[in-house]
Each structure stands twice: as C-alpha cells, then as structure tokens.
Amino acid sequence: MSRHSSMIAMNLAVFILMLGVGMIMALLPQRIIDLAGSASKVGYLASAFALSYLFLQVPMGRLADRYGFKLFLVLGYLLCSLTGLLYFAAESPEVIFLGRLLQGAGEAPIWALAPALLSLLYPAARGRTIGMYNASLHLGLTVGPILGILVAPDRAENQAFLFFAAVCLTGAAILSLFLKGGGPGQAQERGGIALREMRILVGNGKVLATFAGIVLYGAGYGMFITVIPAFLICGKGFDRPAVTVFFSLYYLAVSFSQVVAGPLSDRKGRSAFMVSGSLMAAFGLAAFPAFGQPWMYVLLTTASLGLGVFCVSSMAFLNEAVPDSLKGTVSGAYYLSWGVGYFFGPLAAGRMSTSVGFEAVFLFLAVLLVLEAGALALAEWRGRGE
C-alpha cells in the first residue's frame, strides 16, 4: 500500500479538484455570453487561463527538478482555492477573466508536474500511471458538470464556485499528508549537462513533430471547452442540459481513452497511438458540424477520444526521451506547447469565424491534424531507417 500511496493521493486530489473545475466550466461560457452580450469574448476564457499557465510551465518545471515537486503541487491547489473565491465574488466579465488568469497559474503544476513525478516514481509503467492520473483528472471533469446541475441550479450558480474553492483546499491537504515522493531532484548536481541534453533533444525530428502536435492538441482542447460550446449554443440551439451532456461526454472520452491507450502504448510503442489519435480527432472535428443530435455527440466524442490518445502517448514518449533530471523540464515544455495552442487557438478561431464561419475553422484544424499525423509517421519511418 505504501508503495502506491503517492499515486493514490495524487489521483484522489486531482479527481476532486477537477470535479469542481467541471462544475464551473459548464457555467462560464454561458455566463460570459450573458455578461458580455455575445459569444465573441468566450475564447478569452481559454486565453486568460493559458496566459499564466503558459509562461510558468518551463520555469516551474525547472524549479521542480531542482527543489522538488511536492511544494509546487500543494501551492497550485491553494491558488486554485483562492480562485474559486474570486469567481464567487465576480460581477463582471473582467473579474472572471482575472480569475481564469489565476486559475492558470494554479493548475500549471497540477497538469504538468504530477505526470513528471509519476514518471520518476513508476518508471516501468509510465504510460499506465500517467494515463491513470490523466483519467482521474478527466473523470472529475466528466462528473463535475452533472453534479453542477444537482447542487447549483440556474438560480444558485455561485454555490459551484464555493464548492470549487473547498475541494481545491481539500486536495492541498491530501497531498500535504500523503504524498511521499517529490523531494529535491537531481538537476542541482548536473544542471548544465541537463540543459545541453535538452537542447540536443529538441533537434530530433520526431520530438519536434511531437511538440507541433501538442500545440494542435492544446488548440483543440481550448476550442472544445470554449468555442465549440459557443457554436453549439448560438449555432445549433443547445440549452444548458445539452451543453452539460457535451462536456461530460468530452471529458469521459478523454479519460477513457487515456486509461486504455496508456498501457497499450507501454507495450506497443508510442508512435502508432500519436498518429491514430491525431487522425481520429481530425475526422470528428471535420464532420460534426454537418449533423444534428445524436450524431453530433458521436462525432465530437470520436474527436475527444483521439485527443486523449494523442495526449497520453505523446506525454509518455517525451518522458522516455529525457533523463530523470529533466522530467519536470520536459513536462513543462509539453504544457508550454499545449498552452501556446490553448491560448492562440480559441482566439484565432473566434476571429476566423466572423469571416469564414465556425464550420471552416473546424475543418482547418482537422487538416492541420492530418498533416501532423503524416509528419509523425514520416519521422518514425526515417528513425527506423537510420
């Protein structure tokens, strides 16, 4: 039991935190539409989050490699708790965007450093443990929107923000008490060597193709929680329960795909899963606008499965490609790339949609994902020939 105590604590803490996130994320797009009077600013929900999230990734990963992971994880949960209180008091879109900025800073270590720590603690099962953690994260996001309807009906939405603050504080307590790993790393002894190894690594064609795919994954993720719900509300007439079903299916698909693809990629290799995940996401995104319910749900769920498969396989691939002294750094670089897509993707989609329509935006992202799958396949083929 003690051998798995850290993994259990991290999975439990992230599940209850994301339970709260799932509750509030199902509310925020409609709330911004109500406060701003249109859907044009919805993309800023993702971009405000990504701004702090993006700039903190590599510095935080580097500091965690040097001083340990636990401190930064606990601080992340505490900052998220403070964010929940800010949402509770918000009375304008600007305050909500400020809250998203702080939430990005709080979630940065929770998303990036925890998989890196699991990779260090369980090196023989990286895909499985990372997949389980990401599944716990997304399972919380799956249940959260449904729970939000039960505990926070339309006239009591602020209850969800208080709940979010409470579960974040609980997660911080769980990690403080039960996380046994995450002490100071090895980077202080060999920091110069580690940074040189990182520079050599990013010169690898397959690694560069993977980082490009991570940017597209971030763009897709940001659009799934902001732009696509806005399209469903304004373009397809979805009401709050229908949007809640969409969120739950999205997070459930991402969760399930990582539980399955993680251990399979441990045995079969990462490349095939990165390629197939990109193609699945491309197919679903290109096709769903042409259909109504329930086929729209089916196609969006297919795209969600593809994003999850790419996520866990690419994360495990990068963690295998670096020494232990760079686990935090490469995870920071992973989510830095993800954050670039998450920040700019929804913004670009919102701008493009005013001139070419949402359907063309989704098709454009699908084409980029197909090109990404081709680049990964080519890099794998060249690597085998060397």
C-alpha positions in Angstrom: 0.0 0.0 0.0 2.8 2.4 0.9 4.4 1.9 -2.5 1.2 3.2 -4.1 0.3 5.9 -1.6 1.7 8.7 -3.6 -0.1 7.6 -6.7 -3.4 7.2 -4.8 -3.1 10.6 -3.2 -2.3 12.4 -6.5 -5.2 10.7 -8.2 -7.7 11.4 -5.5 -6.6 15.0 -5.1 -6.8 15.7 -8.8 -10.2 14.0 -9.1 -11.9 16.1 -6.5 -10.3 19.3 -7.8 -11.4 18.6 -11.3 -14.8 17.7 -10.0 -15.0 21.4 -9.1 -13.5 22.6 -12.3 -16.1 20.5 -14.3 -18.9 22.2 -12.4 -17.7 25.8 -13.1 -16.5 25.3 -16.7 -20.0 24.2 -17.7 -21.3 27.5 -16.3 -18.6 30.0 -17.5 -19.3 30.1 -21.3 -23.0 31.0 -20.8 -22.1 33.4 -18.0 -19.7 35.3 -20.3 -22.3 35.4 -23.1 -24.8 36.8 -20.6 -22.5 39.5 -19.2 -20.8 40.5 -22.5 -23.9 40.2 -24.6 -22.4 38.0 -27.3 -20.2 34.9 -27.8 -17.3 36.9 -29.2 -15.4 37.0 -25.9 -15.9 33.4 -24.9 -12.5 32.4 -26.3 -10.8 34.7 -23.7 -11.8 32.1 -21.1 -9.2 29.8 -22.5 -6.7 32.5 -23.4 -6.7 34.2 -20.0 -6.1 30.8 -18.4 -3.4 30.0 -20.8 -1.5 33.2 -20.4 -0.2 32.5 -16.9 -0.3 28.7 -17.5 2.0 29.1 -20.5 4.6 31.4 -19.0 5.0 29.4 -15.8 5.5 26.0 -17.3 9.2 25.7 -18.1 10.4 27.8 -15.1 8.2 25.8 -12.8 9.4 22.5 -14.2 13.0 23.6 -13.9 12.5 24.7 -10.3 10.7 21.4 -9.5 13.7 19.4 -10.9 15.9 21.3 -8.6 13.8 21.7 -5.4 11.2 19.0 -5.6 7.7 18.6 -6.9 5.5 18.4 -3.7 5.8 22.1 -2.8 4.7 23.4 -6.2 1.8 20.9 -6.3 0.4 22.0 -3.0 0.8 25.6 -3.8 -1.1 25.0 -7.0 -4.1 23.6 -5.2 -4.1 26.5 -2.7 -4.0 29.1 -5.5 -7.0 27.3 -7.2 -8.9 27.5 -4.0 -8.3 31.3 -3.9 -9.5 31.5 -7.5 -12.8 29.9 -6.5 -13.5 32.6 -4.0 -12.7 35.2 -6.7 -15.3 33.6 -9.0 -17.8 33.7 -6.2 -17.4 37.5 -5.9 -17.3 38.3 -9.6 -19.8 40.7 -11.1 -18.2 41.5 -14.5 -16.5 39.6 -17.3 -13.2 41.2 -16.4 -13.2 39.7 -12.9 -13.9 36.3 -14.4 -11.0 36.7 -16.8 -8.8 37.7 -13.9 -9.9 34.5 -12.1 -9.0 32.4 -15.1 -5.6 34.1 -15.2 -5.0 33.0 -11.5 -6.5 29.6 -12.2 -4.0 29.0 -15.0 -1.2 29.7 -12.5 -2.7 27.3 -10.0 -3.3 24.5 -12.5 0.1 24.7 -14.2 1.9 22.4 -11.7 -1.2 20.1 -11.3 -1.3 19.3 -15.0 2.5 19.3 -15.8 4.4 18.3 -12.7 2.3 15.5 -11.5 2.9 13.3 -14.6 6.6 14.1 -14.4 6.6 12.9 -10.8 4.7 9.7 -11.6 7.2 9.1 -14.4 10.0 9.2 -11.8 8.2 7.2 -9.2 7.0 4.4 -11.6 9.5 4.3 -14.5 8.4 0.8 -15.6 4.8 1.8 -16.2 4.9 5.4 -17.4 2.1 5.1 -19.8 -0.2 3.3 -17.3 0.4 5.7 -14.4 0.3 8.9 -16.5 -2.9 7.5 -18.2 -4.5 6.8 -14.8 -3.7 10.2 -13.5 -5.0 12.0 -16.6 -8.0 9.7 -16.5 -8.7 10.7 -12.8 -8.3 14.3 -13.9 -10.8 14.0 -16.7 -13.2 11.7 -14.8 -13.6 14.6 -12.3 -14.3 16.9 -15.2 -16.8 14.4 -16.5 -18.8 14.1 -13.3 -18.5 17.8 -12.4 -21.0 19.2 -14.9 -23.6 16.7 -13.9 -23.0 17.4 -10.2 -23.3 21.1 -11.0 -26.8 20.7 -12.2 -27.8 18.9 -9.0 -26.1 21.3 -6.5 -26.1 24.5 -8.5 -29.3 25.1 -10.4 -29.7 28.2 -12.6 -30.5 30.5 -9.6 -27.7 29.2 -7.4 -24.7 29.0 -9.6 -22.4 30.7 -7.1 -22.6 27.5 -5.0 -20.5 25.8 -7.6 -17.7 28.3 -7.1 -17.7 27.8 -3.3 -17.6 24.1 -3.9 -14.6 24.5 -6.2 -12.7 26.5 -3.5 -13.5 23.8 -0.9 -12.3 20.8 -3.0 -9.1 22.6 -4.0 -8.3 23.2 -0.4 -9.1 19.5 0.4 -6.7 18.4 -2.4 -3.9 20.5 -0.9 -4.4 18.8 2.4 -4.4 15.3 0.8 -1.1 15.9 -0.9 0.5 17.5 2.2 -0.4 14.5 4.3 0.0 11.5 1.9 2.4 12.4 -1.0 5.6 10.6 -0.1 7.7 11.4 -3.2 8.5 14.7 -4.8 11.6 15.8 -2.9 14.5 17.7 -4.4 15.6 16.3 -7.8 19.0 15.8 -9.5 19.2 18.9 -11.5 21.3 20.8 -9.0 24.1 18.4 -9.5 24.1 18.3 -13.2 22.1 21.3 -14.4 24.4 22.4 -17.2 24.6 18.9 -18.6 20.8 18.5 -18.4 20.2 21.7 -20.3 22.6 20.6 -23.0 20.8 17.3 -23.2 17.5 19.2 -23.6 18.9 21.3 -26.5 20.1 18.2 -28.3 16.7 16.6 -27.7 14.8 19.3 -29.4 16.9 18.9 -32.5 15.4 15.5 -33.0 12.8 15.5 -35.9 10.3 13.2 -34.2 10.5 15.3 -31.0 9.8 18.5 -32.9 6.9 16.9 -34.7 5.5 15.7 -31.4 5.7 19.3 -30.0 3.9 20.6 -33.0 1.2 18.0 -32.4 1.0 19.1 -28.8 0.3 22.7 -29.9 -2.5 21.4 -32.1 -3.8 19.3 -29.2 -3.8 22.5 -27.0 -5.8 24.4 -29.7 -8.3 21.6 -29.9 -8.6 21.3 -26.2 -9.2 25.1 -25.8 -11.8 25.0 -28.6 -13.6 22.1 -27.0 -14.2 24.0 -23.8 -15.0 27.4 -25.3 -15.5 27.8 -29.0 -17.4 24.6 -29.7 -19.8 25.1 -26.8 -20.5 28.6 -28.0 -21.1 27.2 -31.5 -23.5 24.6 -30.1 -25.4 27.3 -28.1 -25.5 30.0 -30.8 -25.5 27.9 -34.0 -27.2 24.7 -33.0 -29.6 25.9 -30.3 -28.2 23.8 -27.4 -29.6 24.6 -24.0 -27.7 24.2 -20.7 -28.5 20.5 -20.2 -27.4 19.7 -23.8 -24.2 21.6 -23.3 -23.7 19.7 -20.0 -24.0 16.4 -21.9 -21.4 17.6 -24.4 -18.9 18.5 -21.6 -19.5 15.2 -19.8 -19.0 13.2 -23.0 -15.9 15.1 -23.9 -14.2 14.6 -20.5 -15.4 10.9 -20.3 -13.9 10.2 -23.7 -10.6 11.8 -22.9 -10.5 9.9 -19.6 -11.4 6.5 -21.0 -9.0 6.8 -24.0 -6.0 7.5 -21.7 -6.8 4.6 -19.4 -6.8 2.3 -22.5 -4.1 3.9 -24.6 -1.6 4.5 -21.8 -0.8 0.8 -21.0 -1.2 -0.3 -24.6 1.4 2.3 -25.7 3.7 0.9 -23.0 3.7 -2.4 -24.8 3.2 -1.4 -28.5 5.1 1.8 -28.7 4.0 5.5 -28.8 4.1 6.5 -32.5 1.1 4.5 -33.7 -1.1 6.0 -30.9 0.1 9.5 -31.6 -0.7 9.1 -35.3 -4.1 7.4 -34.8 -5.1 9.9 -32.2 -4.5 12.8 -34.5 -6.5 11.2 -37.3 -9.5 10.4 -35.0 -9.6 14.0 -33.8 -9.4 15.3 -37.4 -12.3 13.1 -38.5 -14.6 14.1 -35.7 -13.9 17.8 -36.0 -14.3 17.9 -39.7 -17.6 16.0 -39.7 -19.6 17.1 -36.7 -21.0 20.5 -37.9 -22.9 18.8 -40.7 -25.0 16.7 -38.3 -27.6 17.2 -35.6 -28.1 15.3 -32.4 -27.3 12.5 -31.6 -24.7 12.1 -34.4 -23.1 15.3 -33.4 -22.4 13.9 -30.0 -21.0 10.7 -31.6 -18.6 12.6 -33.8 -17.5 15.0 -31.1 -16.8 12.1 -28.8 -14.7 10.4 -31.5 -12.6 13.6 -31.7 -12.3 13.6 -27.9 -11.1 10.0 -27.9 -8.4 11.0 -30.5 -7.2 13.9 -28.4 -6.9 11.7 -25.3 -5.0 9.0 -27.2 -2.5 11.6 -28.5 -2.1 13.2 -25.1 -1.1 10.2 -23.1 1.1 8.6 -25.8 3.0 11.9 -26.6 3.5 12.7 -22.9 4.9 9.2 -22.2 7.1 9.5 -25.3 8.7 12.7 -24.2 9.3 11.5 -20.6 11.1 8.5 -22.0 13.3 10.7 -24.2 14.9 12.6 -21.3 16.9 11.6 -18.2 15.4 11.8 -14.7 16.9 15.2 -14.1 14.8 16.7 -16.9 11.4 15.1 -16.1 10.0 18.4 -14.8 11.5 20.4 -17.5 10.2 18.3 -20.4 6.7 18.2 -18.8 6.9 22.0 -18.5 7.9 22.2 -22.2 5.0 19.8 -23.0 2.4 22.1 -21.4 4.2 25.2 -22.6 3.5 23.9 -26.2 0.0 22.9 -25.1 -0.6 26.3 -23.7 0.5 28.1 -26.9 -2.2 26.2 -28.8 -4.7 26.7 -25.9 -4.1 30.4 -25.9 -3.9 31.2 -29.6 -6.3 28.5 -30.9 -9.6 29.8 -29.5 -8.6 33.4 -30.2 -7.8 32.6 -33.8 -11.0 30.5 -34.1 -13.1 33.4 -32.9 -11.5 35.9 -35.3 -11.7 33.5 -38.3 -15.3 32.5 -37.5 -16.5 36.1 -38.1 -15.4 35.9 -41.7 -15.5 32.3 -42.8 -17.8 30.7 -40.2 -17.2 28.1 -37.5 -17.5 25.2 -39.8 -14.5 26.3 -41.9 -12.5 26.8 -38.7 -13.1 23.3 -37.5 -12.2 21.9 -41.0 -9.0 23.9 -40.9 -7.9 22.4 -37.6 -8.8 19.0 -38.9 -6.5 19.5 -41.9 -3.6 20.5 -39.6 -4.2 17.4 -37.5 -4.0 15.2 -40.7 -0.7 16.9 -41.6 0.6 16.3 -38.1 -0.2 12.6 -38.4 1.7 12.5 -41.6 4.7 14.3 -40.1 4.8 11.8 -37.1 4.6 8.8 -39.4 7.4 10.2 -41.6 9.6 10.9 -38.6 9.0 7.3 -37.3 9.8 5.8 -40.7 13.0 7.8 -41.0 14.1 6.9 -37.5 13.7 3.2 -38.3 15.9 3.6 -41.4 18.8 5.2 -39.5 
